[in-house]
């Protein structure tokens, strides 16, 4: 299996392609994040279409799409030529505290690469936070991701696509951070709006859904530790 970029390169046992930033509806100028998070900008004649990726699905393929039009890549699901692809798709609308810029795309990428910093940005936490408080928050997050890993790996009905990915440490980390990101954004909004939440195909088990108590509790602890629980909606989300 391979990391798939504009050039094929080897990486352990699974294909990986992450697309980030300004992906237009069908015509796609894109930044590609390869393994190791090296950014390669693709513009002009190198525009990429969702259907351009279909031939790569003859091998297992892992896609992470960060764009307001990430939904266009759902077309890949069930259209694979050989192996089912795994997709993590960003929300169509980035989230932010009122008056705080969410950034120009990339919030999803931020959660997948630096989840603690992304949480702080989302909650409007300033950089002058007490170092001990921040260190404790990092420990809470670390423990949460460990707990999520145990729940996911022992979940009944885990799709074989995700089961094949979990042994890879790098890809497993992305999935666990996706679970964290999805739950954080779920509780950030007072009501569920699909456009604000990331999605995955195939679906992950209900045991790691935002509604699951084991997923919610660490996020509540994290928010309380950082004194921002009033910026989330834990009480009225079930």
N, CA and C of each residue as an Amber inpcrd file, in Angstrom:
protein
   714
   0.8470000  -1.1860000   0.0000000   0.0000000   0.0000000   0.0000000
   0.8870000   1.2420000   0.0000000   0.3010000   2.3780000  -0.3270000
   1.1190000   3.5460000  -0.5980000   0.5420000   4.8270000  -0.0110000
   1.4260000   5.7960000   0.2040000   0.9650000   7.1760000   0.3390000
   0.7480000   7.6470000  -1.0790000  -0.4210000   8.2310000  -1.3630000
  -0.7060000   8.6560000  -2.7160000  -0.6180000  10.1640000  -2.7810000
   0.2810000  10.6870000  -3.5850000   0.3730000  12.1080000  -3.8670000
   0.4350000  12.2230000  -5.3690000   0.8860000  13.3530000  -5.8770000
   1.0620000  13.4450000  -7.3180000   2.1900000  12.5290000  -7.7640000
   2.9960000  12.1250000  -6.8080000   4.0130000  11.1050000  -7.0410000
   3.7110000   9.9730000  -6.0620000   3.8430000   8.7330000  -6.4670000
   3.5940000   7.6220000  -5.5580000   4.8210000   7.4050000  -4.6870000
   4.5970000   7.2880000  -3.3830000   5.6980000   7.0320000  -2.4640000
   5.2490000   5.9620000  -1.4910000   6.1750000   5.2210000  -0.9480000
   5.8330000   4.1180000  -0.0640000   5.6950000   4.5830000   1.3660000
   4.6890000   4.0360000   2.0540000   4.5560000   4.2470000   3.4920000
   3.8550000   3.0360000   4.0900000   4.5860000   2.2420000   4.7790000
   4.0380000   1.0990000   5.5000000   2.9900000   0.3550000   4.6740000
   1.7170000   0.4940000   5.0940000   0.7290000  -0.4100000   4.5260000
  -0.5680000   0.2470000   4.0860000  -0.5970000   1.5710000   3.9580000
  -1.8730000   2.1360000   3.5380000  -1.6660000   3.4400000   2.7980000
  -2.5320000   3.7040000   1.8050000  -2.4620000   4.9500000   1.0540000
  -2.9580000   6.1030000   1.8990000  -2.3440000   7.2710000   1.7190000
  -2.7440000   8.4410000   2.4740000  -2.7100000   9.6590000   1.5810000
  -3.8210000  10.3810000   1.5420000  -3.8730000  11.6320000   0.8040000
  -4.7110000  12.5990000   1.5990000  -4.1220000  13.7330000   1.9710000
  -4.8550000  14.7360000   2.7180000  -4.9420000  15.9910000   1.8700000
  -6.1420000  16.5130000   1.6950000  -6.3530000  17.7030000   0.8980000
  -6.8270000  18.8070000   1.8140000  -6.2170000  19.9930000   1.6810000
  -6.5430000  21.0620000   2.5960000  -6.6630000  22.3860000   1.8820000
  -7.3850000  23.2890000   2.5210000  -7.5630000  24.6710000   2.1030000
  -8.5790000  24.8280000   0.9920000  -8.3200000  25.6610000  -0.0330000
  -9.3870000  26.1370000  -0.9110000  -9.7140000  25.1440000  -2.0220000
 -10.6410000  24.2440000  -1.7290000 -11.1160000  23.3030000  -2.7300000
 -12.4520000  23.8290000  -3.2450000 -12.5350000  24.1470000  -4.5200000
 -13.7920000  24.6460000  -5.0660000 -14.7540000  23.4990000  -5.2930000
 -15.9900000  23.8270000  -5.6820000 -17.0600000  22.8170000  -5.6910000
 -16.6800000  21.5620000  -6.4580000 -16.3170000  21.6990000  -7.7140000
 -15.9120000  20.5320000  -8.4790000 -14.5070000  20.7480000  -9.0400000
 -14.2320000  21.9770000  -9.3620000 -12.9270000  22.3570000  -9.9220000
 -12.0310000  22.6930000  -8.7520000 -10.9590000  21.9860000  -8.4930000
 -10.3390000  21.9860000  -7.1800000  -8.8860000  22.4560000  -7.1730000
  -8.6180000  23.7630000  -6.9340000  -7.2660000  24.1430000  -6.5470000
  -7.0690000  23.6290000  -5.1230000  -5.9500000  23.0480000  -4.8010000
  -5.8400000  22.3420000  -3.5300000  -4.4270000  22.3700000  -3.0070000
  -4.2880000  22.2950000  -1.6940000  -3.0020000  22.0210000  -1.0760000
  -3.0390000  20.5840000  -0.5980000  -2.0030000  19.8670000  -0.8700000
  -1.9390000  18.4660000  -0.4800000  -0.9600000  18.3120000   0.6730000
  -1.4040000  17.6320000   1.7250000  -0.5300000  17.3370000   2.8440000
  -0.1190000  15.8830000   2.7400000   1.1450000  15.6510000   2.4850000
   1.6470000  14.2930000   2.3910000   2.0320000  13.8050000   3.7770000
   2.3790000  12.5520000   3.8850000   2.8440000  12.0030000   5.1570000
   4.0290000  12.8290000   5.6320000   4.0220000  13.2150000   6.8850000
   5.0220000  14.1230000   7.3960000   4.5550000  15.5610000   7.3250000
   3.3300000  15.7970000   6.8110000   2.7130000  17.1020000   6.7550000
   3.5490000  18.0970000   5.9700000   4.0260000  17.6800000   4.8110000
   4.7090000  18.5730000   3.8750000   3.6700000  19.1320000   2.9210000
   3.5430000  20.4630000   2.8550000   2.5240000  21.0860000   2.0220000
   3.0360000  21.2850000   0.6050000   2.2500000  20.8500000  -0.3540000
   2.5670000  21.0480000  -1.7610000   1.3610000  21.7000000  -2.4130000
   1.4880000  22.9450000  -2.8570000   0.3520000  23.6430000  -3.4450000
   0.1690000  23.2120000  -4.8830000  -1.0870000  22.9470000  -5.2470000
  -1.4160000  22.5110000  -6.6010000  -2.3920000  23.5070000  -7.1890000
  -1.9810000  24.2630000  -8.2050000  -2.8460000  25.2750000  -8.7990000
  -2.7520000  25.1910000 -10.3140000  -3.5280000  26.0340000 -10.9870000
  -3.4490000  26.1160000 -12.4400000  -3.7740000  24.8030000 -13.0990000
  -2.9040000  24.3400000 -13.9810000  -3.1990000  23.1240000 -14.7440000
  -3.2280000  21.8640000 -13.8920000  -2.8120000  21.9690000 -12.6310000
  -2.7980000  20.8030000 -11.7570000  -4.0780000  20.6530000 -10.9450000
  -5.1390000  21.3650000 -11.3360000  -6.4130000  21.2360000 -10.6310000
  -6.8370000  19.7680000 -10.5460000  -7.3810000  19.4120000  -9.4110000
  -7.7480000  18.0240000  -9.1410000  -9.2560000  17.9000000  -9.0140000
  -9.8270000  16.8890000  -9.6050000 -11.2520000  16.6060000  -9.5220000
 -11.4620000  15.3950000  -8.6160000 -12.5930000  15.3290000  -7.8920000
 -12.8380000  14.1480000  -7.0520000 -12.7130000  12.8430000  -7.8220000
 -13.2550000  12.8160000  -9.0460000 -13.2120000  11.5740000  -9.8220000
 -11.7910000  11.1990000 -10.2420000 -10.8590000  12.1620000 -10.1760000
  -9.4680000  11.8490000 -10.5020000  -8.8690000  10.8500000  -9.5140000
  -9.4630000  10.7740000  -8.3190000  -8.9190000   9.8950000  -7.2840000
  -9.4510000   8.4680000  -7.3800000 -10.5130000   8.2710000  -8.1360000
 -11.1200000   6.9450000  -8.2300000 -10.1160000   5.8690000  -8.6460000
  -9.2560000   6.1070000  -9.6630000  -8.3060000   5.0460000 -10.0420000
  -7.3850000   4.6120000  -8.9040000  -7.1050000   5.5250000  -7.9540000
  -6.2290000   5.1680000  -6.8460000  -6.8890000   4.2000000  -5.8770000
  -8.1920000   4.0330000  -5.9820000  -8.8940000   3.1450000  -5.0570000
  -8.7450000   1.6770000  -5.4290000  -7.9300000   1.3930000  -6.4080000
  -7.5730000  -0.0190000  -6.6470000  -6.7410000  -0.5440000  -5.4840000
  -6.1620000   0.3930000  -4.7380000  -5.4270000   0.0770000  -3.5140000
  -6.1370000   0.7680000  -2.3500000  -5.9280000   0.3160000  -1.1100000
  -6.5180000   1.0110000   0.0380000  -6.0730000   2.4680000   0.0690000
  -7.0160000   3.3630000   0.3000000  -6.7420000   4.7920000   0.2450000
  -7.3820000   5.4830000   1.4370000  -6.6240000   6.3690000   2.0640000
  -7.0990000   7.1440000   3.2110000  -7.0780000   8.6090000   2.8200000
  -8.2470000   9.2450000   2.8210000  -8.3730000  10.6400000   2.3950000
  -8.8210000  11.5220000   3.5470000  -8.1630000  12.6600000   3.7150000
  -8.6100000  13.6930000   4.6430000  -8.7990000  14.9620000   3.8370000
 -10.0350000  15.4630000   3.7890000 -10.3610000  16.6160000   2.9770000
 -10.7580000  17.7730000   3.8830000 -10.0730000  18.9000000   3.7580000
 -10.3860000  20.0860000   4.5510000 -10.7990000  21.1960000   3.5930000
 -12.0850000  21.3930000   3.4590000 -12.6060000  22.3820000   2.5170000
 -14.0720000  22.6220000   2.8100000 -14.5600000  23.8010000   2.4630000
 -15.9870000  24.0620000   2.6090000 -16.8080000  23.2220000   1.6320000
 -16.1350000  22.6350000   0.6470000 -16.8020000  21.7790000  -0.3270000
 -16.3340000  20.3270000  -0.2310000 -15.9370000  19.9430000   0.9770000
 -15.4680000  18.5720000   1.1640000 -16.5480000  17.5500000   0.8280000
 -17.8170000  17.9700000   0.9250000 -18.9100000  17.0390000   0.6560000
 -18.8440000  16.4600000  -0.7560000 -18.1760000  17.1870000  -1.6910000
 -18.0780000  16.6950000  -3.0680000 -17.3600000  15.3560000  -3.1430000
 -16.4830000  15.1020000  -2.1500000 -15.6950000  13.8730000  -2.1710000
 -16.4600000  12.6630000  -1.6370000 -17.6830000  12.8960000  -1.1570000
 -18.5150000  11.7500000  -0.7700000 -18.7840000  10.8510000  -1.9750000
 -18.6550000  11.4250000  -3.1640000 -18.9040000  10.6520000  -4.3850000
 -17.9410000   9.4800000  -4.5290000 -16.8110000   9.5580000  -3.8450000
 -15.8350000   8.4690000  -3.9240000 -16.3460000   7.2220000  -3.2060000
 -17.1060000   7.4470000  -2.1290000 -17.6120000   6.3290000  -1.3330000
 -18.5540000   5.4660000  -2.1650000 -18.3040000   4.1850000  -2.1800000
 -19.0640000   3.1980000  -2.9600000 -18.8210000   3.2950000  -4.4630000
 -17.8440000   4.1200000  -4.8660000 -17.4790000   4.1770000  -6.2850000
 -16.0570000   3.6580000  -6.4990000 -15.5030000   3.0400000  -5.4520000
 -14.1270000   2.5650000  -5.5290000 -13.9780000   1.4630000  -6.5760000
 -12.7950000   1.3740000  -7.1250000 -12.5140000   0.3900000  -8.1730000
 -12.0100000  -0.9360000  -7.6350000 -11.5770000  -0.9370000  -6.3900000
 -11.0660000  -2.1880000  -5.8440000 -11.2550000  -2.2500000  -4.3430000
 -10.5390000  -1.3900000  -3.6290000 -10.5880000  -1.3650000  -2.1710000
 -11.4510000  -0.1950000  -1.6940000 -12.2460000  -0.3720000  -0.6390000
 -13.0250000   0.7450000  -0.0960000 -12.1070000   1.7970000   0.5080000
 -12.3690000   3.0570000   0.1990000 -11.5690000   4.1630000   0.7140000
 -12.0830000   4.6040000   2.0760000 -11.1930000   5.1520000   2.8890000
 -11.5520000   5.7610000   4.1660000 -11.4710000   7.2710000   4.0000000
 -12.5290000   7.9760000   4.3760000 -12.5770000   9.4230000   4.1920000
 -12.8920000  10.1370000   5.4950000 -12.1150000  11.1680000   5.7940000
 -12.4220000  12.1170000   6.8610000 -12.6700000  13.4560000   6.1810000
 -13.8680000  14.0000000   6.3530000 -14.2770000  15.1990000   5.6310000
 -14.5670000  16.3350000   6.6050000 -14.0270000  17.4810000   6.3140000
 -14.1710000  18.6390000   7.1940000 -15.5940000  19.1760000   7.1820000
 -15.9400000  19.9790000   8.1940000 -17.2250000  20.6850000   8.1460000
 -17.2520000  21.6450000   6.9540000 -18.4360000  21.9540000   6.4910000
 -18.5610000  22.9190000   5.3990000 -18.4070000  24.3370000   5.9150000
 -18.6670000  24.5430000   7.2200000 -18.5460000  25.8650000   7.8320000
 -17.6580000  25.7520000   9.0580000 -16.6050000  26.5630000   9.1250000
 -15.7210000  26.5700000  10.2890000 -16.4340000  27.2170000  11.4710000
 -16.0310000  26.8400000  12.6780000 -16.6470000  27.3490000  13.9020000
 -15.7080000  28.3140000  14.6010000 -16.2910000  29.2800000  15.3350000
 -15.4760000  30.2430000  16.0780000 -16.3380000  30.9540000  17.1000000
 -15.6970000  31.4420000  18.1570000 -16.3840000  32.3050000  19.1090000
 -16.7770000  33.5950000  18.4120000 -17.8860000  34.2340000  18.8160000
 -18.2620000  35.5220000  18.2180000 -17.1170000  36.5340000  18.3050000
 -16.7950000  37.1280000  17.1900000 -15.7270000  38.1260000  17.1520000
 -14.3400000  37.5550000  17.0040000 -14.2290000  36.2320000  16.9540000
 -12.9280000  35.5860000  16.8070000 -12.8450000  34.9540000  15.4330000
 -11.7980000  35.2770000  14.6840000 -11.6380000  34.7170000  13.3470000
 -11.3490000  33.2340000  13.4480000 -12.0180000  32.4530000  12.6120000
 -11.7890000  31.0070000  12.6060000 -10.6490000  30.6150000  11.6830000
 -10.1850000  31.5860000  10.8770000  -9.1130000  31.2830000   9.9280000
  -9.6870000  30.9680000   8.5680000  -8.8650000  31.0540000   7.5560000
  -9.3050000  30.7990000   6.1840000  -9.0850000  29.3390000   5.8460000
 -10.0660000  28.5030000   6.1930000  -9.8900000  27.0810000   5.9690000
  -8.8660000  26.5210000   6.9380000  -8.7690000  25.2190000   7.0270000
  -7.7050000  24.6110000   7.8030000  -8.0150000  24.3560000   9.2580000
  -9.2060000  24.7350000   9.7740000  -9.5070000  24.4610000  11.1680000
  -9.5280000  22.9550000  11.4130000 -10.0720000  22.2110000  10.4680000
 -10.1020000  20.7530000  10.5690000  -8.6810000  20.2020000  10.5930000
  -7.8440000  20.6920000   9.6910000  -6.4380000  20.2810000   9.6740000
  -5.7670000  20.6080000  10.9980000  -6.1110000  21.7650000  11.5690000
  -5.5280000  22.1920000  12.8410000  -5.8830000  21.1950000  13.9440000
  -7.1190000  20.7620000  13.9910000  -7.5290000  19.7750000  14.9950000
  -6.8000000  18.4420000  14.8030000  -6.5400000  18.0780000  13.5630000
  -5.8850000  16.7910000  13.3060000  -4.3890000  16.8280000  13.5640000
  -3.7970000  18.0080000  13.5230000  -2.3460000  18.1170000  13.7030000
  -1.9480000  18.6920000  15.0550000  -2.7830000  19.5660000  15.6260000
  -2.4780000  20.1940000  16.9220000  -3.7900000  20.3770000  17.6940000
  -4.3790000  19.3000000  18.1820000  -5.7220000  19.3760000  18.7670000
  -5.8380000  20.2860000  19.9790000  -4.8020000  20.3360000  20.8080000
  -4.8780000  21.2010000  21.9910000  -4.9270000  22.6730000  21.5880000
  -4.0550000  23.0620000  20.6700000  -4.0380000  24.4430000  20.1950000
  -5.3250000  24.7870000  19.4580000  -5.8690000  23.8230000  18.6970000
  -7.1160000  24.0590000  17.9760000  -8.2730000  24.2700000  18.9470000
  -8.3000000  23.4900000  20.0170000  -9.3400000  23.6590000  21.0380000
  -9.2540000  25.0460000  21.6540000  -8.0420000  25.4730000  21.9800000
  -7.8630000  26.7970000  22.5880000  -8.3010000  27.9070000  21.6340000
  -7.9570000  27.7660000  20.3660000  -8.3690000  28.7690000  19.3850000
  -9.8820000  28.8240000  19.2680000 -10.5160000  27.6540000  19.2090000
 -11.9630000  27.5970000  19.0920000 -12.6450000  28.2600000  20.2720000
 -12.1350000  28.0020000  21.4800000 -12.7570000  28.5090000  22.7010000
 -12.3370000  29.9350000  23.0300000 -11.4710000  30.5200000  22.2130000
 -11.0490000  31.8930000  22.4420000 -10.1060000  32.0530000  23.6130000
  -9.3020000  31.0300000  23.8900000  -8.3420000  31.0820000  24.9950000
  -7.0960000  31.8330000  24.5370000  -6.6650000  32.7970000  25.3110000
  -5.5290000  33.6430000  24.9420000  -4.2040000  32.9190000  25.1860000
  -3.1420000  33.3200000  24.4660000  -1.8410000  32.6470000  24.5990000
  -1.1950000  32.8000000  25.9680000  -1.6550000  33.7430000  26.7970000
  -1.0240000  33.9620000  28.0950000  -1.6040000  33.0710000  29.1970000
  -2.2050000  31.9580000  28.8020000  -2.7630000  31.0200000  29.7610000
  -1.6740000  30.5020000  30.6970000  -2.0250000  30.2690000  31.9490000
  -1.0820000  29.7480000  32.9420000  -0.4950000  28.4240000  32.4700000
   0.8080000  28.2780000  32.6050000   1.5030000  27.0990000  32.0720000
   1.0650000  25.8160000  32.7610000   0.8110000  25.8630000  34.0540000
   0.3710000  24.6620000  34.7670000  -1.0250000  24.2410000  34.3150000
  -1.8870000  25.2190000  34.1030000  -3.2400000  24.9250000  33.6210000
  -3.1830000  24.2900000  32.2440000  -2.3180000  24.8370000  31.4000000
  -2.1970000  24.3010000  30.0480000  -1.6270000  22.8810000  30.0740000
  -0.6290000  22.6540000  30.9250000  -0.0330000  21.3230000  31.0240000
  -1.0560000  20.3060000  31.5060000  -1.8910000  20.6990000  32.4580000
  -2.9350000  19.8010000  32.9390000  -3.9480000  19.5000000  31.8390000
  -4.2460000  20.5190000  31.0250000  -5.1620000  20.3230000  29.9060000
  -4.5850000  19.3350000  28.9040000  -3.3140000  19.4330000  28.6460000
  -2.6670000  18.5010000  27.7270000  -2.7480000  17.0760000  28.2580000
  -2.6010000  16.9070000  29.5720000  -2.7100000  15.5710000  30.1630000
  -4.1260000  15.0170000  30.0260000  -5.1160000  15.8900000  30.1930000
  -6.5060000  15.4640000  30.0210000  -6.7400000  15.0010000  28.5900000
  -6.2240000  15.7700000  27.6380000  -6.3880000  15.4090000  26.2340000
  -5.6750000  14.1040000  25.9170000  -4.4690000  13.9360000  26.4100000
  -3.7120000  12.7130000  26.1680000  -4.4740000  11.4920000  26.6970000
  -5.0070000  11.6260000  27.9060000  -5.7730000  10.5230000  28.4920000
  -7.0430000  10.2540000  27.6990000  -7.6710000  11.3320000  27.2090000
  -8.8980000  11.1770000  26.4210000  -8.6310000  10.3910000  25.1530000
  -7.5690000  10.7200000  24.4600000  -7.2520000  10.0390000  23.2090000
  -6.9010000   8.5710000  23.4650000  -6.2350000   8.2980000  24.5720000
  -5.9600000   6.9040000  24.9350000  -7.2630000   6.1460000  25.1810000
  -8.1910000   6.7980000  25.8680000  -9.4850000   6.1770000  26.1450000
 -10.2640000   5.9580000  24.8560000 -10.2380000   6.9420000  23.9700000
 -10.9240000   6.8020000  22.6870000 -10.3550000   5.6280000  21.8920000
  -9.0390000   5.4750000  21.9580000  -8.4010000   4.3740000  21.2250000
  -8.8850000   3.0220000  21.7420000  -8.9620000   2.8930000  23.0580000
  -9.4160000   1.6270000  23.6380000 -10.8630000   1.3430000  23.2520000
 -11.7170000   2.3680000  23.3080000 -13.1230000   2.1890000  22.9500000
 -13.2550000   1.7860000  21.4890000 -12.5370000   2.4910000  20.6290000
 -12.6510000   2.2250000  19.1940000 -12.1520000   0.8280000  18.8400000
 -11.0230000   0.4470000  19.3990000 -10.4190000  -0.8330000  19.0420000
 -11.2230000  -2.0240000  19.5510000 -12.0780000  -1.7970000  20.5450000
 -12.8740000  -2.8980000  21.0870000 -14.3560000  -2.7830000  20.6950000
 -14.6740000  -1.8430000  19.8120000 -16.0680000  -1.6290000  19.4250000
 -16.5860000  -2.7730000  18.5670000 -17.7740000  -3.2430000  18.8870000
 -18.4340000  -4.2580000  18.0740000 -18.9620000  -3.5750000  16.8140000
 -18.7740000  -4.2020000  15.6910000 -19.2840000  -3.6240000  14.4570000
 -18.3690000  -2.5970000  13.8230000 -17.1190000  -2.5150000  14.2710000
 -16.1600000  -1.6030000  13.6500000 -15.9630000  -2.0110000  12.1900000
 -16.1750000  -1.0690000  11.2830000 -16.0370000  -1.3740000   9.8650000
 -14.6210000  -1.8540000   9.5670000 -14.5110000  -2.8520000   8.7050000
 -13.2070000  -3.4450000   8.4000000 -12.2250000  -2.4210000   7.8270000
 -12.7570000  -1.3910000   7.1620000 -11.8850000  -0.3510000   6.6150000
 -11.0930000   0.3130000   7.7420000 -11.7910000   0.7010000   8.8150000
 -11.1030000   1.3220000   9.9490000 -10.2640000   0.3010000  10.7050000
 -10.7420000  -0.9290000  10.7640000  -9.9720000  -1.9660000  11.4430000
  -8.6140000  -2.2010000  10.8030000  -8.5490000  -2.0620000   9.4850000
  -7.2770000  -2.2280000   8.7810000  -6.3420000  -1.0440000   8.9980000
  -6.9070000   0.1120000   9.3010000  -6.1070000   1.3250000   9.4720000
  -5.5180000   1.4290000  10.8670000  -6.2550000   0.9950000  11.8720000
  -5.8660000   1.2330000  13.2610000  -4.4550000   0.7710000  13.6220000
  -3.9310000  -0.3140000  13.0620000  -2.5610000  -0.7070000  13.4310000
  -1.4940000   0.3110000  13.0330000  -1.8050000   1.2010000  12.0950000
  -0.8240000   2.2130000  11.6850000  -0.8680000   3.3800000  12.6750000
   0.2280000   3.6610000  13.3940000   0.2050000   4.6960000  14.4480000
  -0.1700000   6.0830000  13.9410000   0.3450000   6.4660000  12.7860000
   0.0810000   7.8030000  12.2550000  -1.3890000   7.9630000  11.8770000
  -1.9220000   6.9910000  11.1590000  -3.3130000   7.0770000  10.7300000
  -4.2700000   6.9110000  11.9090000  -3.9060000   6.0660000  12.8650000
  -4.7290000   5.9060000  14.0650000  -4.8310000   7.2320000  14.8170000
  -3.7280000   7.9560000  14.8810000  -3.7360000   9.2580000  15.5590000
  -4.7010000  10.2240000  14.8780000  -4.7360000  10.2020000  13.5630000
  -5.6640000  11.0710000  12.8310000  -7.1140000  10.7340000  13.1600000
  -7.4220000   9.4470000  13.2260000  -8.7940000   9.0210000  13.5170000
  -9.2060000   9.4510000  14.9210000  -8.3230000   9.2560000  15.8910000
  -8.6430000   9.6240000  17.2750000  -8.8360000  11.1320000  17.4020000
  -8.0230000  11.8900000  16.7060000  -8.1780000  13.3460000  16.7480000
  -9.4400000  13.7790000  16.0110000  -9.8280000  13.0260000  14.9870000
 -11.1020000  13.2920000  14.3210000 -12.2520000  13.1160000  15.3020000
 -12.2270000  12.0380000  16.0770000 -13.2750000  11.7810000  17.0690000
 -13.3500000  12.9360000  18.0610000 -12.1940000  13.4010000  18.5060000
 -12.1310000  14.5350000  19.4360000 -12.6900000  15.7990000  18.7790000
 -12.2410000  16.0860000  17.5820000 -12.6880000  17.2740000  16.8550000
 -14.2030000  17.2650000  16.6790000 -14.7400000  16.1610000  16.2220000
 -16.1770000  16.0730000  15.9670000 -16.9750000  16.3190000  17.2420000
 -16.5280000  15.7420000  18.3570000 -17.2500000  15.9070000  19.6120000
 -17.1430000  17.3400000  20.1310000 -15.9680000  17.9320000  20.0340000
 -15.7910000  19.3190000  20.4810000 -16.7190000  20.2480000  19.7100000
 -16.7600000  20.1050000  18.4010000 -17.6170000  20.9610000  17.5860000
 -19.0980000  20.6770000  17.8490000 -19.4160000  19.4390000  18.1470000
 -20.7970000  19.0580000  18.4680000 -21.2800000  19.8310000  19.6930000
 -20.4460000  19.8930000  20.7350000 -20.8500000  20.5740000  21.9670000
 -20.6210000  22.0820000  21.9120000 -19.9150000  22.5360000  20.9110000
 -19.6890000  23.9740000  20.7600000 -20.9560000  24.6850000  20.2960000
 -21.7960000  23.9780000  19.5630000 -23.0130000  24.5700000  19.0100000
 -24.2330000  24.1410000  19.8280000 -25.1580000  25.0750000  20.0890000
 -26.3230000  24.7520000  20.9210000 -27.2740000  23.7550000  20.2730000
 -27.2860000  23.7090000  18.9670000 -28.1210000  22.7560000  18.2460000
 -27.2830000  22.1040000  17.1590000 -27.6790000  20.8940000  16.7830000
 -26.8980000  20.1710000  15.7890000 -27.1300000  20.7410000  14.3930000
 -26.0390000  21.1380000  13.7750000 -26.0690000  21.5960000  12.3890000
 -24.9970000  20.8030000  11.6470000 -25.4160000  19.9790000  10.7140000
 -24.4790000  19.1150000  10.0150000 -23.3550000  19.8710000   9.3330000
 -23.6170000  21.1100000   8.9330000 -22.5920000  21.8680000   8.2210000
 -21.4270000  22.2480000   9.1220000 -21.6250000  22.1990000  10.4400000
 -20.5670000  22.5540000  11.3870000 -19.7610000  21.3500000  11.8540000
 -20.1600000  20.1430000  11.4590000 -19.5100000  18.9390000  11.9650000
 -18.7650000  18.2080000  10.8620000 -17.5950000  17.6560000  11.1790000
 -16.9050000  16.8040000  10.2060000 -17.6090000  15.4670000  10.0890000
 -17.3880000  14.8000000   8.9930000 -18.0010000  13.4920000   8.7800000
 -16.9370000  12.4980000   8.3450000 -17.2960000  11.2320000   8.4150000
 -16.3730000  10.1910000   7.9730000 -17.1490000   9.1290000   7.2110000
 -16.4800000   8.5230000   6.2680000 -17.0320000   7.4220000   5.4840000
 -15.9680000   6.3340000   5.3650000 -16.3340000   5.0960000   5.6710000
 -17.6030000   4.6610000   6.2580000 -17.7640000   5.1910000   7.6870000
 -18.9460000   5.0430000   8.2480000 -19.2200000   5.5760000   9.5800000
 -18.4190000   4.8430000  10.6490000 -18.0370000   5.5870000  11.6710000
 -17.4130000   4.9970000  12.8490000 -18.5100000   4.4920000  13.7810000
 -18.1910000   3.5990000  14.7080000 -19.2140000   3.0430000  15.6060000
 -19.8590000   4.1090000  16.4890000 -21.0840000   3.8370000  16.9350000
 -21.7970000   4.7470000  17.8310000 -21.0660000   4.9220000  19.1540000
 -20.2450000   3.9620000  19.5120000 -19.5130000   4.0420000  20.7810000
 -18.5480000   5.2080000  20.8330000 -18.1840000   5.7800000  19.6750000
 -17.2990000   6.9440000  19.6560000 -18.0200000   8.1690000  19.0880000
 -19.3360000   8.1450000  19.0930000 -20.1030000   9.3040000  18.6430000
 -20.0480000  10.3930000  19.7090000 -20.2860000  11.6500000  19.3490000
 -20.2550000  12.7340000  20.3440000 -21.2120000  12.5180000  21.5070000
 -22.3240000  11.8170000  21.2640000 -23.3160000  11.5810000  22.3240000
 -22.8450000  10.5910000  23.3810000 -21.8500000   9.7830000  23.0510000
 -21.3930000   8.7660000  23.9920000 -20.7690000   9.4220000  25.2280000
 -21.1520000   8.9510000  26.3940000 -20.6720000   9.5510000  27.6460000
 -19.1580000   9.5200000  27.7360000 -18.5440000   8.4230000  27.2960000
 -17.0930000   8.2900000  27.3870000 -16.3700000   9.2710000  26.4690000
 -17.0470000   9.7400000  25.4420000 -16.4520000  10.7320000  24.5390000
 -16.6720000  12.1330000  25.0950000 -17.8400000  12.3570000  25.6530000
 -18.1920000  13.6840000  26.1720000 -17.4140000  14.0620000  27.4290000
 -17.2840000  13.1330000  28.3730000 -16.7420000  13.4470000  29.6920000
 -15.3590000  14.0960000  29.6530000 -14.3910000  13.5640000  28.8950000
 -13.0790000  14.2170000  28.8660000 -13.1220000  15.6380000  28.3030000
 -14.0200000  15.8900000  27.3610000 -14.1230000  17.2280000  26.7860000
 -14.6920000  18.1990000  27.8200000 -15.6560000  17.7260000  28.6140000
 -16.1890000  18.5350000  29.7070000 -15.0900000  18.8460000  30.7200000
 -14.2890000  17.8450000  31.0640000 -13.1800000  18.0570000  31.9990000
 -12.1680000  19.0500000  31.4340000 -11.8980000  18.9400000  30.1520000
 -10.9500000  19.8420000  29.5040000 -11.4650000  21.2760000  29.5540000
 -12.7430000  21.4580000  29.2400000 -13.3350000  22.7940000  29.2540000
 -13.3560000  23.3770000  30.6610000 -13.6600000  22.5400000  31.6510000
 -13.6780000  23.0170000  33.0400000 -12.2750000  23.3960000  33.4930000
 -11.2800000  22.6090000  33.1200000  -9.9050000  22.9070000  33.4980000
  -9.4540000  24.2520000  32.9330000  -9.8950000  24.5540000  31.7120000
  -9.5060000  25.7950000  31.0500000 -10.5000000  26.9250000  31.3120000
 -11.4960000  26.6470000  32.1620000 -12.5050000  27.6360000  32.5630000
 -13.2270000  28.2010000  31.3370000 -13.6200000  27.3210000  30.4370000
 -14.3770000  27.7540000  29.2550000 -15.6200000  26.8880000  29.0530000
 -16.0480000  26.1830000  30.0890000 -17.2060000  25.3000000  29.9310000
 -18.4670000  26.0820000  29.5730000 -18.5080000  27.3770000  29.9320000
 -19.6680000  28.2000000  29.5840000 -19.7250000  28.5220000  28.0970000
 -18.6960000  28.1870000  27.3660000 -18.6630000  28.4340000  25.9200000
 -19.1130000  27.1950000  25.1230000 -19.4790000  26.1650000  25.8430000
 -19.9660000  24.9450000  25.2150000 -21.3670000  24.6620000  25.7290000
 -22.0070000  23.6660000  25.1490000 -23.4000000  23.3730000  25.4660000
 -23.5190000  21.9050000  25.8570000 -22.9480000  21.5980000  27.0310000
 -22.9490000  20.2230000  27.4870000 -24.2970000  19.8100000  28.0610000
 -25.0190000  20.7420000  28.6480000 -26.2410000  20.4000000  29.3490000
 -27.4100000  20.0760000  28.4570000 -27.4650000  20.7110000  27.2800000
 -28.6590000  20.5240000  26.4290000 -28.3640000  19.7360000  25.1750000
 -27.2880000  18.9480000  25.1910000 -26.9750000  18.0970000  24.0430000
 -27.0200000  16.6530000  24.5020000 -27.8660000  15.8460000  23.8580000
 -27.9780000  14.4260000  24.2120000 -27.8840000  13.6060000  22.9680000
